[in-house]
């Protein structure tokens, strides 16, 4: 077929609809490059359709190439765990995901984000290996994938990237040592006597646990660093986490070309961050661990615990020996300069891929809710290897530093004045502190979120009241019983005092909030004062 991008894409969707995996009709050429369009193979629809442009000697399995990737197909969204509905077309500096290319993209990609980095901005979940394998390619341009997208404009960008590509492919002395050295220098690698020693970014790597009450903005503190340019790879600890789910292990994998089940080593969050730090020595890379105390840190970190000791130059004080699977996996990646750098830093017996050591551009950031600290106690040896930063409960502000002044949709007087969320937080935290003698169970400003500046009744009851009843009052008892009683009518129509339970905040059907009961409770909270005995 004659090349036309718009018609080629239309043909791809027609083949997908008919589940026709015949590729010959989708192959063509353009400007001396072979054009291939992937919709799937061996009867399996591709999650991420793509169109590649390869020069002679370059292939998607072992080379570099301009590529269009179509994210947002039903198959892709089904694999996207958080179900974020974002449809993107990415024009990328393609890099083989299976073999190290003989030719590399040069200075053109120095300040470009990888697709993996861009996923963070888009809110995509990328733990699935079939999605993750394209993450090392660099983004040239992205487009919102809509029904009226202009493929003529995309074609112009494709032509510009092809121009760059052809210069690299046809450049002089492409495979010479001199040219390879230049490309290594672009990525922060230097050559000495034909042996590569990596020149890492000189920073003081962070190793911080941000802790405080729920809703104080611990994750947001890290997110601000990310928005400022820090590259983050995230994971969340939970009771079922272990070393394999944190570092990596062999997992079954459907080989679509062979149409059979095979096993391959799949790196997890720690190893992904570790590798990215070694491959991007002039960029700070951070592993972010949310809810670090919800997992058994001793079990999850295992011998990696020793790497957390860092010297003044940012390197791990004590390298550790990698197990056979990790060693073989690192060796297969052939990270330029890894072996020689380990040898130069730790001695000749650490040459190769046998040992692990955190480089100075790799940071670790974690969050911990003090209200959950009883899940898995963190031992003192683990604690002292981290810097701890307390996030105080304070009034919420937006990104420009302006007070948010959220309200709760509870009317406090006949004029309809709504409850101030910050006033409620201060008062309920005073009560909690009186009951528990600590700040662990208190609420932060972002415990729940407002819509257009107002927290609705349902959100307030289902999140705030439910938390108070099940995580605070249940464990510590009802210190001031007047807060937890209400007056109602008995069968004879007389006033009767009853204990306030959580179901009382809903109507008889349990579908709508009992506004009267909620308002009565909130007013009692806002007028609460310590008794004289407590003040003494």
C-alpha positions as CSV (number, residue, x, y, z in Angstrom):
1,X,0.0,0.0,0.0
2,X,1.1,3.6,-0.6
3,X,2.1,5.3,2.6
4,X,-0.5,7.8,4.1
5,X,-0.5,8.1,7.9
6,X,-4.2,8.8,8.2
7,X,-5.2,5.9,5.9
8,X,-2.7,3.6,7.6
9,X,-4.2,4.3,11.1
10,X,-7.7,3.7,9.7
11,X,-6.5,0.4,8.2
12,X,-5.1,-0.6,11.6
13,X,-8.4,-0.1,13.4
14,X,-10.2,-2.0,10.6
15,X,-7.9,-4.9,11.1
16,X,-8.3,-4.7,14.9
17,X,-12.1,-4.7,14.5
18,X,-12.0,-7.8,12.3
19,X,-9.2,-9.4,14.4
20,X,-7.2,-9.8,11.2
21,X,-3.5,-10.1,12.2
22,X,-2.1,-10.3,8.7
23,X,0.7,-7.7,8.7
24,X,1.7,-7.7,5.1
25,X,-1.1,-5.3,4.1
26,X,0.0,-2.9,6.9
27,X,3.7,-2.8,5.8
28,X,5.0,-0.1,3.5
29,X,7.9,2.3,3.1
30,X,8.4,6.0,3.5
31,X,11.4,8.2,2.7
32,X,13.6,5.1,2.4
33,X,12.5,3.7,5.7
34,X,10.5,0.5,6.2
35,X,7.1,1.3,7.9
36,X,5.5,-1.4,10.1
37,X,2.2,-1.1,11.9
38,X,1.5,-3.5,14.8
39,X,-2.0,-4.4,15.8
40,X,-1.1,-7.7,17.5
41,X,0.0,-11.2,16.6
42,X,-0.8,-14.9,17.1
43,X,-4.5,-14.0,17.6
44,X,-3.9,-11.5,20.4
45,X,-5.0,-7.8,20.0
46,X,-2.1,-5.5,20.9
47,X,-2.6,-3.3,24.0
48,X,-0.4,-0.6,22.5
49,X,-0.6,-0.4,18.7
50,X,2.4,1.2,17.1
51,X,3.8,2.4,13.8
52,X,7.6,2.3,13.4
53,X,10.0,3.8,10.8
54,X,13.2,1.7,10.6
55,X,16.3,2.3,8.5
56,X,18.2,-0.6,7.0
57,X,19.9,-2.6,9.7
58,X,17.6,-1.3,12.4
59,X,14.6,-3.3,13.9
60,X,12.2,-2.7,16.7
61,X,13.8,-5.7,18.5
62,X,17.4,-4.5,18.4
63,X,17.7,-0.9,17.2
64,X,16.5,2.7,17.4
65,X,13.7,4.1,15.3
66,X,11.0,6.8,15.3
67,X,7.7,5.3,16.5
68,X,4.1,6.3,17.1
69,X,2.5,4.6,20.1
70,X,-1.2,4.6,20.6
71,X,-2.1,4.6,24.3
72,X,-5.8,4.4,25.2
73,X,-7.1,1.3,23.5
74,X,-9.6,-0.8,25.5
75,X,-6.9,-3.4,26.1
76,X,-4.5,-0.8,27.5
77,X,-7.1,0.9,29.8
78,X,-8.1,-2.5,31.2
79,X,-4.5,-3.1,32.2
80,X,-4.2,0.4,33.7
81,X,-5.0,-0.4,37.3
82,X,-6.2,3.0,38.4
83,X,-8.5,3.2,35.3
84,X,-7.3,6.7,34.4
85,X,-9.1,7.5,31.2
86,X,-6.4,9.3,29.3
87,X,-5.9,8.7,25.6
88,X,-2.5,9.7,24.2
89,X,-0.6,9.3,20.9
90,X,3.1,9.5,21.6
91,X,5.8,10.2,18.9
92,X,9.0,8.8,20.4
93,X,12.7,8.3,19.9
94,X,12.1,4.5,19.9
95,X,14.6,2.2,21.7
96,X,14.6,-1.6,21.6
97,X,13.2,-3.0,24.9
98,X,14.8,-6.4,24.5
99,X,18.4,-5.8,23.2
100,X,20.9,-3.0,23.7
101,X,21.1,-1.1,20.3
102,X,24.3,-0.9,18.4
103,X,23.4,2.7,17.6
104,X,22.2,5.2,20.2
105,X,20.2,8.4,20.1
106,X,22.6,11.2,20.9
107,X,22.3,14.7,22.4
108,X,18.8,15.1,21.0
109,X,17.4,13.1,24.0
110,X,19.5,14.7,26.7
111,X,16.7,16.7,28.2
112,X,13.7,14.6,27.0
113,X,11.5,12.6,29.3
114,X,11.1,8.9,28.8
115,X,7.7,7.5,28.3
116,X,8.0,5.9,31.7
117,X,8.5,9.4,33.3
118,X,5.5,10.8,31.4
119,X,3.3,8.1,32.7
120,X,3.7,9.7,36.2
121,X,2.3,13.0,34.8
122,X,-0.6,11.2,33.1
123,X,-1.6,9.1,36.1
124,X,-1.1,5.8,34.4
125,X,-0.3,2.6,36.3
126,X,2.6,0.9,34.6
127,X,3.4,-2.2,36.6
128,X,2.2,-4.5,33.8
129,X,5.2,-5.7,31.8
130,X,3.5,-5.4,28.4
131,X,3.0,-1.7,29.0
132,X,6.3,-1.1,30.8
133,X,8.5,-2.4,28.0
134,X,8.2,0.8,25.9
135,X,9.0,3.0,28.9
136,X,12.7,3.5,28.0
137,X,11.9,5.3,24.7
138,X,12.1,9.1,24.8
139,X,9.1,11.4,24.1
140,X,9.4,13.6,21.1
141,X,5.8,14.9,21.1
142,X,2.5,13.8,22.6
143,X,-1.0,14.4,21.2
144,X,-4.5,14.0,22.8
145,X,-6.1,11.2,21.0
146,X,-9.6,12.5,19.9
147,X,-12.0,11.7,17.1
148,X,-11.0,14.8,15.2
149,X,-7.2,14.5,15.6
150,X,-5.2,16.1,12.8
151,X,-2.9,13.4,11.4
152,X,-1.5,15.9,8.9
153,X,0.1,17.8,11.8
154,X,1.4,14.6,13.3
155,X,2.9,13.7,9.9
156,X,4.9,17.0,9.9
157,X,6.3,16.0,13.3
158,X,7.1,12.5,12.1
159,X,9.1,14.1,9.2
160,X,11.1,16.2,11.6
161,X,12.0,13.2,13.7
162,X,12.9,11.2,10.6
163,X,15.3,14.0,9.6
164,X,17.0,13.7,13.0
165,X,17.0,9.9,12.7
166,X,18.6,9.9,9.3
167,X,21.5,12.2,10.4
168,X,22.3,9.7,13.2
169,X,22.0,6.6,11.1
170,X,24.1,8.1,8.3
171,X,26.5,10.0,10.5
172,X,30.3,9.6,10.1
173,X,32.2,7.1,12.2
174,X,29.0,6.0,13.7
175,X,30.4,2.9,15.4
176,X,33.8,4.4,16.2
177,X,35.1,4.6,19.8
178,X,35.2,8.4,19.5
179,X,31.5,8.6,18.6
180,X,30.5,6.2,21.3
181,X,32.5,8.2,23.8
182,X,30.7,11.4,22.8
183,X,27.3,9.6,23.3
184,X,28.5,8.4,26.7
185,X,29.5,12.0,27.7
186,X,26.0,13.1,26.8
187,X,24.6,10.7,29.4
188,X,27.1,11.7,32.1
189,X,29.7,8.9,31.3
190,X,33.4,9.5,30.8
191,X,36.0,7.2,29.2
192,X,39.5,6.6,30.5
193,X,41.8,4.2,28.6
194,X,38.7,2.8,26.8
195,X,37.2,1.8,30.2
196,X,34.0,3.6,31.2
197,X,33.7,5.2,34.6
198,X,30.4,6.9,35.2
199,X,30.4,10.5,36.3
200,X,27.4,10.8,38.7
201,X,25.6,13.9,39.7
202,X,27.2,15.4,42.8
203,X,24.3,15.8,45.3
204,X,23.5,14.8,48.8
205,X,20.9,12.0,48.2
206,X,17.8,12.2,50.4
207,X,16.7,9.3,52.6
208,X,13.7,10.7,54.4
209,X,10.5,9.4,56.0
210,X,7.8,12.1,56.2
211,X,5.5,11.3,59.1
212,X,2.5,12.8,60.8
213,X,-1.3,12.5,61.2
214,X,-3.4,11.4,58.2
215,X,-4.2,14.3,55.9
216,X,-1.3,16.6,56.7
217,X,0.1,16.5,53.2
218,X,3.0,14.0,53.4
219,X,2.5,12.6,49.9
220,X,1.8,16.2,48.6
221,X,5.2,17.3,50.0
222,X,6.8,14.6,47.8
223,X,4.6,15.5,44.9
224,X,5.8,19.1,45.0
225,X,9.4,17.8,44.6
226,X,8.2,15.8,41.6
227,X,6.6,18.8,40.0
228,X,9.8,20.7,40.5
229,X,11.6,18.1,38.3
230,X,12.4,15.1,40.6
231,X,12.0,11.8,38.8
232,X,10.0,9.5,41.1
233,X,9.2,5.8,40.9
234,X,6.4,4.9,43.4
235,X,5.4,1.9,45.4
236,X,3.1,1.3,48.4
237,X,3.8,-1.1,51.2
238,X,1.1,-3.4,52.5
239,X,1.1,-6.6,54.7
240,X,1.6,-8.9,51.7
241,X,4.7,-7.2,50.4
242,X,7.9,-9.1,50.4
243,X,11.4,-9.0,49.0
244,X,10.3,-10.4,45.6
245,X,7.5,-7.8,45.1
246,X,9.9,-5.0,46.1
247,X,13.0,-6.0,44.2
248,X,12.0,-8.4,41.4
249,X,11.6,-12.1,40.6
250,X,10.8,-14.5,37.8
251,X,7.2,-14.4,36.6
252,X,5.2,-16.3,34.0
253,X,5.0,-14.4,30.7
254,X,3.0,-15.1,27.5
255,X,5.4,-15.0,24.6
256,X,3.2,-13.7,21.8
257,X,5.6,-14.7,19.1
258,X,5.9,-18.3,20.2
259,X,2.4,-18.3,21.6
260,X,3.5,-20.1,24.8
261,X,4.1,-19.4,28.4
262,X,7.7,-18.7,29.4
263,X,9.3,-17.3,32.5
264,X,11.3,-14.0,32.6
265,X,12.8,-11.9,35.4
266,X,10.6,-8.8,36.1
267,X,12.2,-6.0,38.1
268,X,10.0,-4.3,40.7
269,X,10.1,-0.8,42.1
270,X,13.4,-0.9,43.9
271,X,15.3,-2.5,41.0
272,X,13.6,-0.2,38.5
273,X,14.7,2.8,40.4
274,X,18.2,1.4,40.9
275,X,18.7,0.7,37.2
276,X,17.2,4.1,36.2
277,X,19.7,5.8,38.5
278,X,22.6,4.0,37.0
279,X,21.4,4.7,33.4
280,X,20.8,8.4,34.1
281,X,23.8,9.5,36.2
282,X,23.2,13.2,35.8
283,X,19.6,13.1,37.1
284,X,18.3,12.5,40.7
285,X,16.1,9.5,40.8
286,X,13.9,8.8,43.8
287,X,12.2,5.7,45.0
288,X,9.0,6.8,46.8
289,X,7.5,4.3,49.3
290,X,4.0,5.3,50.5
291,X,2.8,3.9,53.8
292,X,6.1,2.4,54.7
293,X,5.0,1.1,58.0
294,X,2.1,-0.9,56.5
295,X,4.6,-3.5,55.4
296,X,7.2,-5.6,57.3
297,X,10.3,-3.5,56.4
298,X,12.7,-6.2,57.7
299,X,11.2,-8.8,55.4
300,X,10.8,-6.4,52.4
301,X,14.2,-4.9,52.4
302,X,16.1,-8.0,53.4
303,X,19.8,-7.5,52.8
304,X,19.1,-4.2,51.0
305,X,18.9,-2.8,54.5
306,X,22.7,-2.6,54.5
307,X,22.7,-0.3,51.5
308,X,20.9,2.4,53.5
309,X,24.2,3.3,55.2
310,X,25.6,6.1,53.0
311,X,29.0,7.8,52.9
312,X,29.5,11.5,52.6
313,X,29.8,11.3,48.8
314,X,26.3,9.6,48.7
315,X,27.4,6.1,47.8
316,X,26.4,3.1,49.9
317,X,29.0,2.5,52.6
318,X,28.8,-1.3,52.2
319,X,27.9,-2.9,48.9
320,X,26.0,-6.2,49.0
321,X,26.3,-9.3,46.9
322,X,23.4,-9.6,44.5
323,X,21.6,-13.0,44.2
324,X,22.1,-15.0,41.0
325,X,18.8,-13.8,39.4
326,X,19.5,-10.1,40.0
327,X,23.1,-10.5,38.9
328,X,22.1,-12.2,35.6
329,X,19.4,-9.6,35.0
330,X,21.8,-6.6,35.5
331,X,24.4,-8.4,33.3
332,X,21.8,-8.8,30.5
333,X,21.2,-5.0,30.5
334,X,24.9,-4.3,29.9
335,X,24.8,-0.9,31.8
336,X,27.7,1.0,30.3
337,X,30.2,1.7,33.0
338,X,28.6,-0.3,35.9
339,X,31.4,-2.8,36.3
340,X,34.3,-0.3,36.0
341,X,32.6,2.2,38.3
342,X,32.0,-0.5,41.0
343,X,35.6,-1.5,40.7
344,X,36.9,2.1,40.9
345,X,34.7,2.8,44.0
346,X,34.9,-0.4,46.0
347,X,37.9,-2.3,44.7
348,X,38.8,-4.9,42.0
349,X,36.8,-7.7,43.8
350,X,33.6,-5.7,43.1
351,X,34.1,-5.7,39.4
352,X,31.2,-7.0,37.2
353,X,27.5,-7.2,38.1
354,X,27.9,-9.3,41.3
355,X,27.5,-6.4,43.8
356,X,24.8,-3.8,44.4
357,X,25.5,-0.3,45.8
358,X,23.2,2.8,45.8
359,X,24.7,5.5,43.6
360,X,24.8,9.1,44.9
361,X,21.9,10.2,42.5
362,X,19.4,7.7,44.0
363,X,17.2,9.0,46.8
364,X,14.6,7.2,48.9
365,X,11.5,9.1,50.2
366,X,8.7,7.5,52.3
367,X,5.5,8.4,54.1
368,X,4.1,7.1,57.3
369,X,0.8,7.8,59.0
370,X,1.4,8.0,62.8
371,X,-2.2,6.7,63.3
372,X,-1.2,3.4,61.7
373,X,2.2,2.9,63.4
374,X,1.1,-0.3,65.1
375,X,0.7,-2.3,61.9
376,X,4.4,-3.3,61.6
377,X,6.7,-1.7,64.2
378,X,9.9,-0.3,62.6
379,X,13.0,-1.4,64.6
380,X,15.5,1.2,65.8
381,X,18.3,0.0,63.5
382,X,16.1,0.7,60.4
383,X,14.9,4.0,61.8
384,X,18.4,5.5,62.4
385,X,19.3,5.0,58.7
386,X,16.6,7.6,57.7
387,X,16.1,11.2,58.3
388,X,12.7,11.8,59.8
389,X,10.6,14.9,59.0
390,X,7.4,15.6,60.9
391,X,4.6,17.2,58.9
392,X,2.6,19.3,61.2
393,X,-1.2,19.8,61.2
394,X,-1.8,23.3,59.7
395,X,-4.3,25.2,57.8
396,X,-4.5,24.2,54.1
397,X,-3.1,26.4,51.4
398,X,-3.1,26.2,47.6
399,X,0.0,26.0,45.4
400,X,0.3,29.8,45.5
401,X,0.3,29.9,49.3
402,X,-3.3,31.2,49.6
403,X,-5.5,29.9,52.4
404,X,-8.1,27.4,51.2
405,X,-10.9,28.3,53.7
406,X,-12.9,25.1,53.1
407,X,-16.4,24.8,54.5
408,X,-18.5,21.8,55.6
409,X,-22.1,21.7,54.4
410,X,-23.4,21.8,58.0
411,X,-25.4,25.0,58.9
412,X,-24.3,26.4,62.3
413,X,-27.0,29.0,62.8
414,X,-30.4,30.2,61.4
415,X,-28.6,32.5,58.9
416,X,-27.1,29.4,57.2
417,X,-23.5,30.0,58.1
418,X,-21.5,26.8,57.2
419,X,-19.1,25.1,59.5
420,X,-15.5,26.1,59.0
421,X,-13.5,23.0,58.2
422,X,-10.3,24.4,59.9
423,X,-12.3,25.4,63.0
424,X,-13.7,21.9,63.2
425,X,-10.2,20.3,62.8
426,X,-8.8,22.4,65.6
427,X,-11.6,21.6,68.0
428,X,-11.9,17.8,67.2
429,X,-8.1,17.5,67.5
430,X,-8.3,19.2,70.9
431,X,-10.8,16.5,71.9
432,X,-8.7,13.7,70.5
433,X,-5.6,15.0,72.2
434,X,-7.5,15.1,75.5
435,X,-8.7,11.6,75.1
436,X,-5.5,9.9,73.7
437,X,-2.8,12.1,75.1
438,X,-1.1,12.1,71.7
439,X,-1.4,13.6,68.2
440,X,-1.3,10.2,66.5
441,X,-5.1,10.0,65.8
442,X,-5.6,13.6,64.9
443,X,-6.8,14.9,61.5
444,X,-4.9,16.9,59.0
445,X,-6.5,19.5,56.7
446,X,-6.5,17.2,53.7
447,X,-8.0,14.3,55.5
448,X,-10.8,14.6,53.0
449,X,-11.2,16.9,50.0
450,X,-13.7,19.7,49.2
451,X,-15.4,20.2,45.9
452,X,-15.6,23.9,45.0
453,X,-14.5,24.7,48.5
454,X,-17.2,22.7,50.3
455,X,-17.2,19.2,51.9
456,X,-20.6,17.7,51.4
457,X,-22.5,15.9,54.2
458,X,-22.1,12.4,52.8
459,X,-18.3,12.8,52.5
460,X,-18.1,14.3,56.0
461,X,-20.0,11.5,57.6
462,X,-18.5,8.6,55.5
463,X,-14.9,9.7,56.0
464,X,-14.6,12.0,59.1
465,X,-17.3,10.7,61.4
466,X,-16.6,7.1,60.4
467,X,-12.9,7.5,61.2
468,X,-13.7,9.1,64.6
469,X,-16.1,6.3,65.5
470,X,-14.0,3.4,64.3
471,X,-10.4,4.5,64.8
472,X,-10.6,7.0,67.7
473,X,-13.6,6.7,70.0
474,X,-13.9,2.9,69.7
475,X,-10.3,2.4,70.9
476,X,-10.1,5.1,73.6
477,X,-13.7,5.3,74.8
478,X,-16.1,8.1,75.1
479,X,-14.5,10.5,77.6
480,X,-17.1,13.2,77.6
481,X,-20.4,11.3,77.3
482,X,-22.4,14.4,76.6
483,X,-20.9,14.5,73.1
484,X,-22.2,11.1,72.4
485,X,-25.8,11.3,73.6
486,X,-28.8,12.9,72.0
487,X,-32.4,13.7,73.0
488,X,-35.3,12.1,71.2
489,X,-38.9,11.2,71.9
490,X,-39.9,7.8,73.4
491,X,-43.1,5.8,72.6
492,X,-45.0,8.0,75.0
493,X,-43.8,11.2,73.4
494,X,-41.6,12.1,76.3
495,X,-38.0,13.3,76.0
496,X,-35.5,10.5,76.3
497,X,-31.7,10.4,76.3
498,X,-30.0,7.9,73.9
499,X,-26.4,6.9,73.2
500,X,-25.3,8.2,69.8
501,X,-24.1,5.5,67.4
502,X,-22.7,5.7,64.0
503,X,-25.9,4.5,62.2
504,X,-27.7,7.4,63.9
505,X,-26.0,9.7,61.4
506,X,-28.2,8.2,58.6
507,X,-32.0,8.1,58.1
508,X,-34.1,5.1,58.6
509,X,-33.3,3.7,55.1
510,X,-29.6,4.3,55.6
511,X,-29.4,6.2,52.3
512,X,-29.3,9.8,53.3
513,X,-27.5,11.7,56.1
514,X,-29.6,12.6,59.1
515,X,-28.9,16.3,59.0
516,X,-30.5,17.0,62.4
517,X,-28.3,14.4,64.2
518,X,-25.2,15.5,62.4
519,X,-25.8,19.2,63.1
520,X,-26.4,18.5,66.8
521,X,-23.2,16.5,67.1
522,X,-21.1,19.1,65.3
523,X,-22.5,21.9,67.5
524,X,-21.6,19.9,70.7
525,X,-18.1,19.4,69.3
526,X,-17.6,23.1,68.6
527,X,-18.8,24.1,72.1
528,X,-16.8,21.4,73.9
529,X,-14.5,22.5,76.7
530,X,-12.2,20.7,79.1
531,X,-13.5,20.0,82.5
532,X,-11.7,21.7,85.5
533,X,-10.2,18.4,86.5
534,X,-8.7,17.9,83.1
535,X,-7.4,21.5,83.0
536,X,-5.7,20.9,86.4
